[in-house]
Amino acid sequence: MQTSIPYKVTAIILASGQGQRYGRPKSEASVDGMLFSQKISASLLEAGIRDIVLADAEETASPLDTLRAAVSKLETKPDFYLVFPVDHPFVSSETISILLVSAYENPDCVIKPEFRGSRGHPIIIPSSLNIYAEAEAGLREIIRHSGIATVIVPVEDAGIMQNLNHLQDME
């Protein structure tokens, strides 16, 4: 399901980290013969997002540092960043489209998906959010202290919750 995109959206797939619990870097992990990042990219393309960045900063970088490094390398500033951890490869393109519609309807808000009462990934943040603000606890803390409203979007997609931290999570 491709969404008509009236705003510029850059999807940033966070793919740094050693994957110690997983047994190898998650950026090298695959499902159905595709790397996690390839599976995510296919869903993003199907949803109409063409600006996709694979952010694989230093293996020791935090997700926030990886996001910051990716954003600092962009030539143009988008309206939104769709922040997508690489260990969530089962999110459907339909869910991404639903989140994009909510972002367009709420352009100054953070958009978070929720499946049966639990929040997951990916999230969409407006580029007006200062991701360089001081934060010991990461992006969640920056969002909480930013004053920017958060819109929770109910979706029927368990993939938003399926964080693959261990090989047995694939079973």
HUJO-V244559 format. One record per pair of residues at least 6 apart in sequence whose C-alpha atoms are under 8 Angstrom apart, sorted by the first residue. I is the first residue (numbers start at 1). GAP is how many residues later the second one is. If there is no record, write none. Layout:
i=I gap=GAP
i=I gap=GAP
//
This chain:
i=1 gap=45
i=1 gap=46
i=1 gap=92
i=1 gap=93
i=1 gap=96
i=2 gap=43
i=2 gap=44
i=2 gap=45
i=2 gap=46
i=2 gap=91
i=2 gap=95
i=3 gap=44
i=3 gap=45
i=3 gap=94
i=3 gap=97
i=3 gap=98
i=4 gap=44
i=5 gap=43
i=5 gap=44
i=5 gap=95
i=6 gap=98
i=7 gap=71
i=7 gap=72
i=7 gap=73
i=7 gap=97
i=8 gap=70
i=8 gap=71
i=8 gap=72
i=9 gap=40
i=9 gap=42
i=9 gap=69
i=9 gap=70
i=9 gap=71
i=9 gap=72
i=9 gap=73
i=10 gap=39
i=10 gap=40
i=10 gap=41
i=10 gap=42
i=10 gap=43
i=10 gap=68
i=10 gap=70
i=10 gap=71
i=10 gap=72
i=11 gap=33
i=11 gap=38
i=11 gap=40
i=11 gap=41
i=11 gap=42
i=11 gap=70
i=11 gap=71
i=11 gap=72
i=11 gap=73
i=12 gap=40
i=12 gap=41
i=12 gap=42
i=12 gap=43
i=12 gap=55
i=12 gap=58
i=12 gap=69
i=12 gap=70
i=12 gap=71
i=12 gap=72
i=13 gap=24
i=13 gap=39
i=13 gap=40
i=13 gap=41
i=13 gap=42
i=13 gap=70
i=13 gap=71
i=13 gap=72
i=13 gap=73
i=14 gap=40
i=14 gap=41
i=14 gap=42
i=14 gap=49
i=14 gap=52
i=14 gap=53
i=14 gap=69
i=14 gap=70
i=14 gap=71
i=14 gap=72
i=15 gap=11
i=15 gap=12
i=15 gap=22
i=15 gap=39
i=15 gap=40
i=15 gap=41
i=15 gap=42
i=15 gap=70
i=15 gap=71
i=16 gap=9
i=16 gap=10
i=16 gap=11
i=16 gap=39
i=16 gap=40
i=16 gap=41
i=16 gap=42
i=16 gap=43
i=16 gap=44
i=16 gap=45
i=16 gap=46
i=16 gap=47
i=16 gap=50
i=17 gap=8
i=17 gap=9
i=17 gap=39
i=17 gap=41
i=17 gap=42
i=17 gap=43
i=17 gap=44
i=17 gap=45
i=18 gap=6
i=18 gap=7
i=18 gap=8
i=18 gap=41
i=18 gap=42
i=19 gap=6
i=19 gap=7
i=19 gap=146
i=21 gap=144
i=21 gap=145
i=22 gap=142
i=22 gap=143
i=22 gap=144
i=22 gap=145
i=23 gap=143
i=23 gap=144
i=26 gap=10
i=26 gap=60
i=26 gap=61
i=27 gap=8
i=27 gap=9
i=27 gap=10
i=27 gap=29
i=27 gap=59
i=28 gap=7
i=28 gap=8
i=29 gap=6
i=29 gap=7
i=30 gap=6
i=31 gap=8
i=36 gap=50
i=36 gap=51
i=36 gap=52
i=36 gap=53
i=37 gap=17
i=37 gap=49
i=37 gap=52
i=39 gap=50
i=39 gap=51
i=40 gap=46
i=40 gap=48
i=40 gap=49
i=40 gap=50
i=40 gap=51
i=41 gap=11
i=43 gap=48
i=43 gap=49
i=43 gap=50
i=43 gap=53
i=44 gap=6
i=44 gap=8
i=44 gap=49
i=44 gap=52
i=46 gap=47
i=47 gap=46
i=47 gap=47
i=47 gap=49
i=47 gap=50
i=53 gap=17
i=55 gap=11
i=55 gap=12
i=55 gap=14
i=55 gap=15
i=56 gap=10
i=57 gap=9
i=57 gap=12
i=57 gap=13
i=58 gap=8
i=63 gap=75
i=64 gap=67
i=64 gap=74
i=64 gap=75
i=67 gap=16
i=68 gap=63
i=68 gap=64
i=77 gap=50
i=78 gap=49
i=79 gap=47
i=79 gap=48
i=79 gap=49
i=80 gap=44
i=80 gap=45
i=80 gap=46
i=80 gap=47
i=81 gap=43
i=81 gap=44
i=81 gap=45
i=81 gap=46
i=82 gap=40
i=82 gap=41
i=82 gap=42
i=82 gap=43
i=83 gap=38
i=83 gap=39
i=83 gap=40
i=83 gap=41
i=83 gap=42
i=84 gap=37
i=84 gap=38
i=84 gap=39
i=85 gap=36
i=85 gap=37
i=87 gap=75
i=87 gap=76
i=87 gap=77
i=87 gap=78
i=88 gap=33
i=88 gap=34
i=88 gap=71
i=88 gap=72
i=88 gap=73
i=88 gap=74
i=88 gap=75
i=88 gap=76
i=89 gap=70
i=90 gap=69
i=90 gap=70
i=90 gap=72
i=91 gap=66
i=91 gap=67
i=91 gap=68
i=91 gap=69
i=92 gap=65
i=92 gap=67
i=95 gap=60
i=95 gap=61
i=95 gap=62
i=98 gap=57
i=99 gap=12
i=99 gap=13
i=99 gap=14
i=99 gap=25
i=99 gap=54
i=100 gap=24
i=102 gap=9
i=102 gap=51
i=103 gap=6
i=103 gap=7
i=103 gap=8
i=103 gap=21
i=106 gap=45
i=107 gap=19
i=108 gap=18
i=108 gap=20
i=108 gap=40
i=108 gap=41
i=109 gap=16
i=109 gap=17
i=109 gap=39
i=109 gap=40
i=109 gap=41
i=109 gap=42
i=110 gap=13
i=110 gap=14
i=110 gap=15
i=110 gap=16
i=110 gap=33
i=110 gap=38
i=110 gap=39
i=110 gap=40
i=110 gap=41
i=111 gap=12
i=111 gap=13
i=111 gap=14
i=111 gap=39
i=111 gap=40
i=111 gap=41
i=111 gap=42
i=112 gap=7
i=112 gap=8
i=112 gap=9
i=112 gap=10
i=112 gap=11
i=112 gap=12
i=112 gap=38
i=112 gap=39
i=112 gap=40
i=112 gap=41
i=113 gap=6
i=113 gap=7
i=113 gap=8
i=113 gap=9
i=113 gap=10
i=113 gap=39
i=113 gap=40
i=113 gap=41
i=113 gap=42
i=113 gap=47
i=114 gap=6
i=114 gap=38
i=114 gap=39
i=114 gap=40
i=114 gap=41
i=114 gap=46
i=115 gap=39
i=115 gap=40
i=115 gap=41
i=115 gap=42
i=115 gap=43
i=115 gap=45
i=115 gap=46
i=116 gap=38
i=116 gap=39
i=116 gap=40
i=118 gap=43
i=119 gap=41
i=119 gap=42
i=120 gap=40
i=120 gap=41
i=121 gap=39
i=121 gap=40
i=122 gap=38
i=129 gap=14
i=129 gap=17
i=129 gap=19
i=130 gap=12
i=130 gap=16
i=131 gap=8
i=131 gap=11
i=133 gap=9
i=134 gap=8
i=135 gap=6
i=135 gap=7
i=163 gap=6
i=164 gap=6
//
